[in-house]
Amino acid sequence: MTSLEIRKRWTVVLPAMIVPFLMSWLYFVILPGTAVGNGLYTLMKILLVVWPVLATRVVLGERMTLRLWEGKPSTRQVVLEGLALGFVILVLMLGLMQTPLGEIVQDGAARIRTRVEGMGVLDHFLAFALFLSIVHSLIEEVYWRWFVYGNLRLLTRPWISHLAAALAFSAHHIVVLSQFFPVGMAIFLGLCVGVGGALWSFLCSRHQSLLGAWISHMIVDLGIMTIGARLMDLL
């Protein structure tokens, strides 16, 4: 790449790494449960979809080369690895709930319910949970793995691109989690999210496909939503 191409790529990927953290701070910490905060939350979800397309097509002048159903080796292996990773993470989460850390999570149940009510989705939590687990997980895979990690791997060494993308992915989760749990617990859980992000970017890199990471991400999010529903006495 030329120096101009490198600068352009940094110009699109750095905001993509930082803006979700700043927006989550605004809508979850500064303006939680308000019309403005909920509007910023919606705007951030729109940006997750729009920015990769706009940056790739307009700023970088490149085609969208998403690979979802194809990859190397076979699609069957990609699916199996995605399922395996997703269920391993799910088992670890369920195991965590049986430890003293799980008691800290349970202590945050009231705060979780209050925030979900403030977002106006408590009465439609099943639909909200399915949207987050299926549709939003794909949006995040396109944004964080295909776009953020995909650009970083062209700019840095492989291990740096995996680490930087994972840390950026975990940063806004730490902000959100800090509103439900003590800071130390929020950082721990947020870093766990980052580890998951690194595993998903590795899976994407291994197969040149988003499919396995998406499947794994779906399983994990379904598990998180189920735990959340049980904490709020919705199940």
Summary of the structure (lengths in Angstrom):
residues: 235
radius of gyration: 17.8
end to end distance: 53.1
largest distance: 56.2
contacts: 759
relative contact order: 0.16
helix: 82%
strand: 0%
